[in-house]
Amino acid sequence: MIDAFLSALVIGAGETYLPAYSLSIGMGEIFAGILASLPLVSGAILQLITPRGLQQVQSHKHWVVASAILQALTFIPLIYFSATRAPNFWTLFFILTLYWGSGFSSGLAWNWWMGRLVNVEEGNTFFSKRTKISQLGILIGLVAGGVALHNKVEIGPFTSVFTLLFAFAFACRLFSSYILSNQYFDPAWINEKKLGFRESWKVFWSNTSKRQFFFFLAPFQAAVFISSPFVTPYMLAQAKMDYGTYMVAIAILFIGKIAAITAIERFRKSASGFSLLLFGAGAVAPLPALWALSSSHLYIFFLQLISGLAWAFVEVGLSLIFFKDIKQDEKIAVLTVYNLLNSTAIILGTYLGGKFLWLLGEHLTGYYWLFIIGSVGRIVGFIPLYRYIRTQMALTPPTTTEAERAS
């Protein structure tokens, strides 16, 4: 839980403001949007070494801790550049690639490790509480960072607010890795089979239901990234938000997530990960088009709240699917391939979004049309995903508990 809170502070005070930092050093709006998503792709490719790396390290715990330390270290060059001179696009791209690559790599082994530490029966309660703590940490980091940027806070040697934020994120992630290093790991677990990427792909491909699910999920994910990477450039460059207002807009998104997660807790025993995902994906599909109705700050706040409520269902649904519906010995193999497929979808969606924005122009009307196109893409991607999940849910017989509850 402490690790969840510290990692969330890293996201809230550090990761969330990376697009704003890109814009502040003169990156164009399209480049800022690309930097918000494209390093995810190269990071996912980098995490392909995780299965082989685990074979060498012989400990999921050591791999998670090492990955967390590497992620912390990626903030050091950001601290340097924010305090001295602006990096070029490719330097910043490389730094963010290492950030996301270490994050993905840590997440794969962490999921496997948590599968050993947390019983399936306790999974819903544990991950629900952990998610709420994470959202609270993100909110605290976000508000603190926004207040610091808005008031141009300077403390000691930190003459740039971004320098202060990146240093804070570095310290939190480093302490997080220390917390992780003190958690339990049974040496007997290292005797379990670990797979390279080729074997991981075979495991993924042999699991017909998960393979089909991920292939239906990928087009929807691609459609999401047609517009989502360009929301921050839109708010800062087109809606003319200052850092304080931007902080409020992002904070409202996470307030919506926290509220939705609290509501999900009330009926989590009667809702599967697939049903939560289906509801959330259906809700987020038409949302981008609503951004084209107004650039009023109050209206954007309202949309952020609705977005937070909807995305909470998607994220909790996927978390439950990954934890409960994937066999323990298949977790790393399946998630490794999933990250790669998901990242391929991200690069496709971001490329299309950037291309559309370049053709439409970096002005208010261009963004409006981009949001409409993004919404149409999400709806088109959601329809086959909806049909597939509904078919699978109809084919899956209810458990005894579910049958008793239904009766």
C-alpha positions in Angstrom: 0.0 0.0 0.0 2.9 2.4 0.8 4.5 1.4 -2.5 1.2 2.2 -4.3 1.0 5.7 -2.6 4.6 6.5 -3.5 4.3 5.3 -7.1 1.1 7.4 -7.4 3.0 10.5 -6.2 5.5 9.9 -9.0 2.7 9.8 -11.5 0.8 12.8 -10.1 3.8 15.2 -9.6 6.1 13.9 -12.3 4.6 11.8 -15.1 1.4 13.9 -15.4 3.4 17.1 -16.1 5.7 15.7 -18.7 3.5 16.9 -21.6 3.3 20.3 -20.0 7.1 20.3 -19.7 7.4 19.4 -23.4 5.3 22.4 -24.4 7.2 24.7 -22.0 10.5 24.0 -23.7 9.1 24.8 -27.1 7.9 21.5 -28.5 5.0 21.9 -30.9 1.5 20.7 -30.0 1.8 17.7 -32.2 5.2 16.7 -30.9 4.0 17.2 -27.3 1.1 14.8 -28.1 3.5 12.3 -29.6 5.8 12.4 -26.6 2.8 11.7 -24.4 2.3 8.3 -26.1 5.0 7.2 -28.5 7.6 6.4 -25.7 5.0 4.0 -24.4 5.5 2.0 -27.6 9.3 1.9 -27.5 9.0 1.2 -23.7 6.8 -1.8 -24.4 9.3 -3.1 -27.0 12.1 -2.7 -24.4 10.1 -4.8 -21.8 10.3 -7.8 -24.2 13.6 -8.6 -22.5 11.8 -9.2 -19.2 11.2 -13.0 -19.6 14.9 -13.6 -20.5 16.0 -11.2 -17.8 14.0 -13.1 -15.2 15.8 -16.2 -16.2 19.1 -14.6 -15.5 18.2 -12.8 -12.3 16.2 -15.8 -10.9 14.0 -13.5 -8.8 10.9 -11.6 -9.6 11.5 -9.5 -6.6 15.0 -8.4 -7.6 13.8 -7.7 -11.1 10.9 -5.5 -9.8 13.3 -3.6 -7.5 15.9 -3.1 -10.2 13.3 -1.9 -12.7 11.9 0.6 -10.1 15.4 1.9 -9.4 16.0 2.4 -13.1 12.7 4.2 -13.5 13.8 6.5 -10.6 17.1 7.2 -12.3 15.4 8.4 -15.5 14.4 11.5 -13.6 18.0 12.5 -13.1 18.6 13.7 -16.7 15.2 15.4 -16.6 16.3 17.3 -13.4 19.5 18.3 -15.2 17.8 19.5 -18.4 15.0 21.4 -16.6 17.6 23.2 -14.5 20.0 24.0 -17.4 18.9 23.8 -21.0 16.1 22.2 -23.0 16.8 18.7 -24.5 16.0 18.0 -28.1 13.1 15.8 -29.2 15.1 12.5 -29.5 16.9 13.0 -26.2 13.6 13.5 -24.4 12.2 10.6 -26.4 15.0 8.3 -25.2 14.6 9.3 -21.5 10.8 8.7 -21.6 11.4 5.3 -23.4 13.6 4.2 -20.5 10.9 5.5 -18.1 8.1 3.5 -19.7 10.3 0.5 -20.5 11.3 0.1 -16.9 7.7 0.7 -15.7 6.3 -2.0 -18.1 9.1 -4.4 -17.2 8.5 -3.9 -13.5 4.7 -4.4 -14.0 5.1 -7.8 -15.6 7.1 -9.3 -12.8 5.0 -7.4 -10.2 1.8 -9.0 -11.4 3.3 -12.4 -11.2 4.7 -11.7 -7.7 1.3 -10.3 -6.4 -0.3 -13.4 -7.7 1.8 -15.4 -5.2 1.2 -12.9 -2.3 -2.5 -12.2 -2.7 -5.1 -15.0 -2.7 -7.7 -14.8 -5.5 -10.5 -14.5 -2.9 -8.8 -11.4 -1.4 -7.9 -10.0 -4.8 -11.0 -7.8 -5.3 -10.7 -6.2 -1.9 -6.9 -5.8 -2.0 -6.8 -4.3 -5.5 -9.8 -2.1 -4.9 -8.2 -0.6 -1.8 -4.8 -0.3 -3.5 -6.4 1.5 -6.5 -8.1 4.0 -4.2 -4.8 4.7 -2.5 -3.1 5.1 -5.9 -5.8 7.5 -7.1 -5.5 9.5 -3.9 -1.7 9.7 -4.2 -2.0 10.8 -7.8 -4.4 13.5 -6.8 -2.2 14.8 -4.0 0.9 14.8 -6.3 -1.1 16.5 -9.1 -2.5 19.2 -6.8 0.9 19.9 -5.2 2.6 20.0 -8.6 -0.1 22.3 -10.1 0.1 24.7 -7.2 3.9 24.8 -7.4 3.8 25.5 -11.2 1.0 28.1 -10.9 2.8 30.0 -8.1 6.3 29.4 -9.6 7.6 27.9 -6.4 11.4 28.0 -6.0 13.1 26.1 -3.1 16.8 26.3 -2.6 18.8 25.2 -5.7 15.6 24.4 -7.6 15.3 27.5 -9.8 12.8 25.7 -12.1 9.6 24.3 -10.8 9.9 21.4 -13.2 13.3 20.6 -11.6 11.6 20.5 -8.2 8.8 18.2 -9.4 11.2 15.8 -11.1 13.5 15.7 -8.0 10.4 14.9 -5.9 9.3 12.2 -8.2 12.9 10.7 -8.2 12.9 10.6 -4.4 9.4 9.0 -4.2 10.3 6.2 -6.8 13.6 5.5 -5.1 11.9 5.1 -1.7 9.3 3.0 -3.4 12.0 0.6 -4.6 13.3 0.4 -1.0 9.8 -0.5 0.2 9.5 -3.2 -2.5 12.9 -4.6 -1.5 11.6 -5.4 2.0 8.6 -7.5 0.8 8.4 -11.3 1.0 9.6 -13.5 -1.8 9.9 -17.3 -1.5 13.1 -18.6 -3.1 11.2 -21.8 -4.1 9.3 -19.8 -6.7 12.4 -19.4 -8.9 12.0 -23.1 -9.8 8.9 -22.3 -11.9 9.4 -22.2 -15.7 10.2 -18.8 -17.2 9.7 -18.2 -20.9 11.5 -16.1 -23.6 9.4 -14.0 -26.0 9.0 -16.8 -28.6 7.7 -19.2 -26.0 5.6 -16.4 -24.5 4.0 -15.8 -27.9 3.2 -19.6 -28.1 1.6 -19.5 -24.7 -0.4 -16.4 -25.7 -1.5 -17.9 -29.0 -2.6 -21.2 -27.5 -4.9 -19.4 -25.1 -7.7 -18.9 -27.6 -10.1 -16.9 -25.5 -7.5 -14.4 -24.3 -6.0 -14.2 -27.7 -9.3 -13.3 -29.2 -10.1 -10.9 -26.4 -6.9 -8.9 -26.8 -7.2 -8.8 -30.6 -10.7 -7.3 -30.2 -9.4 -4.9 -27.5 -6.5 -3.6 -29.5 -8.6 -1.7 -32.2 -10.5 0.0 -29.4 -7.2 1.0 -27.7 -5.9 2.4 -31.1 -9.1 4.5 -31.5 -8.6 5.8 -27.9 -5.2 7.2 -28.8 -6.4 9.1 -31.9 -7.4 11.9 -29.7 -6.3 11.3 -26.1 -2.6 12.3 -26.5 -3.7 15.7 -27.7 -5.9 16.6 -24.8 -3.1 18.3 -22.9 -1.9 20.4 -25.8 -5.5 21.3 -26.4 -6.1 22.5 -22.8 -2.9 24.4 -22.5 -2.5 25.8 -26.1 -6.1 26.1 -27.3 -8.3 26.4 -24.3 -5.6 28.8 -22.8 -5.4 27.2 -19.4 -2.8 28.3 -17.0 -1.0 25.7 -14.9 -3.4 26.2 -12.0 -6.5 25.6 -14.1 -4.9 22.7 -15.9 -4.1 21.1 -12.5 -7.8 21.5 -11.5 -8.9 19.8 -14.8 -6.6 16.8 -14.3 -7.5 16.6 -10.6 -11.2 16.4 -11.4 -10.5 13.5 -13.7 -8.9 11.6 -10.8 -11.7 12.7 -8.4 -14.1 11.1 -10.8 -12.0 7.9 -10.8 -12.0 7.7 -7.0 -15.7 8.2 -6.8 -16.4 5.5 -9.4 -14.0 3.0 -7.7 -15.8 3.6 -4.4 -19.1 2.8 -6.2 -17.6 -0.3 -7.8 -16.7 -1.6 -4.4 -20.4 -1.8 -3.5 -21.2 -4.3 -6.2 -17.8 -5.8 -7.0 -18.9 -9.3 -5.9 -21.7 -9.4 -8.5 -19.7 -7.9 -11.3 -17.0 -9.5 -13.4 -14.0 -7.8 -14.9 -15.5 -8.2 -18.3 -18.8 -6.5 -17.3 -17.0 -3.6 -15.8 -14.8 -3.2 -18.9 -17.8 -3.4 -21.1 -19.7 -0.7 -19.3 -16.6 1.6 -19.1 -15.6 1.2 -22.7 -19.2 1.9 -23.8 -19.2 5.1 -21.8 -15.8 6.5 -23.0 -16.6 5.8 -26.7 -18.7 8.9 -27.4 -16.9 11.2 -25.0 -14.3 12.8 -27.4 -17.1 14.2 -29.6 -18.4 16.1 -26.6 -15.1 18.1 -26.4 -16.1 19.7 -29.7 -19.1 21.4 -28.2 -17.2 24.1 -26.2 -13.8 25.2 -24.9 -15.2 26.7 -21.7 -13.1 25.8 -18.7 -16.2 24.8 -16.7 -17.4 22.6 -19.5 -14.0 20.9 -19.7 -14.1 20.3 -15.9 -17.5 18.6 -16.4 -16.1 16.4 -19.2 -13.1 15.5 -17.1 -15.4 14.3 -14.3 -17.4 12.1 -16.6 -14.2 10.8 -18.2 -12.8 9.9 -14.8 -16.0 8.0 -13.8 -16.0 6.0 -17.1 -12.3 5.2 -17.2 -12.4 3.9 -13.6 -14.6 1.0 -14.9 -12.2 0.3 -17.7 -9.1 0.2 -15.5 -10.7 -1.8 -12.7 -12.2 -4.2 -15.2 -8.8 -4.8 -16.9 -7.1 -5.2 -13.5 -9.5 -7.9 -12.5 -9.2 -9.7 -15.9 -5.4 -9.7 -15.6 -5.4 -10.9 -11.9 -8.3 -13.4 -11.9 -8.9 -14.6 -15.5 -5.2 -15.3 -16.5 -3.6 -18.4 -15.0 -0.7 -17.7 -12.7 1.9 -19.6 -14.9 0.7 -17.7 -18.0 0.7 -14.2 -16.5 4.1 -12.9 -17.7 3.9 -14.6 -21.1 0.4 -13.2 -21.8 1.0 -9.7 -20.4 4.3 -9.4 -22.3 2.5 -10.0 -25.6 -0.5 -7.9 -24.5 1.8 -4.9 -23.8 3.3 -5.3 -27.3 -0.1 -5.5 -29.0 -1.4 -2.6 -26.9 1.6 -0.5 -27.8 1.2 -1.3 -31.5 -2.4 -0.1 -31.2 -1.1 3.1 -29.4 1.4 3.9 -32.1 -1.2 3.4 -34.8 -3.7 5.6 -33.0 -1.2 8.3 -32.2 0.1 8.4 -35.8 -3.4 8.8 -37.1 -4.3 11.4 -34.6 -1.1 13.4 -35.3 -1.7 13.1 -39.1 -5.3 14.3 -38.8 -4.2 17.2 -36.6 -1.5 18.2 -39.0 -3.9 18.1 -41.9 -6.7 19.9 -40.0 -4.3 22.5 -38.5 -3.3 23.3 -34.9 -6.2 25.5 -34.2 -9.5 25.2 -32.3 -11.6 23.9 -35.2 -8.9 21.4 -36.1 -9.0 19.9 -32.6 -12.8 19.8 -32.6 -12.7 17.7 -35.8 -10.0 15.5 -34.3 -12.1 14.8 -31.3 -15.1 13.9 -33.4 -13.0 11.5 -35.5 -11.6 10.0 -32.3 -15.1 9.4 -31.0 -16.2 7.8 -34.3 -13.1 5.5 -34.1 -13.9 4.5 -30.5 -17.5 3.6 -31.4 -16.4 1.6 -34.4 -13.8 -0.2 -32.3 -16.2 -0.8 -29.4 -18.9 -2.6 -31.4 -16.9 -5.8 -32.2 -15.4 -5.8 -28.6 -19.0 -5.5 -27.2 -20.2 -8.4 -29.3 -17.3 -10.6 -28.5 -17.5 -10.1 -24.7 -21.3 -10.5 -24.6 -20.9 -13.8 -26.6 -18.2 -15.1 -24.2 -20.3 -14.1 -21.1 -23.3 -15.9 -22.5 -21.2 -19.0 -23.1 -19.6 -19.0 -19.7 -21.7 -20.8 -17.1 -22.2 -18.9 -13.8 -20.4 -20.2 -10.7 -22.4 -21.6 -7.8 -22.1 -18.4 -5.9 -23.3 -16.4 -8.9 -26.2 -18.8 -9.5 -27.3 -18.5 -5.9 -27.1 -14.7 -6.0 -29.1 -14.6 -9.2 -31.8 -16.9 -7.7 
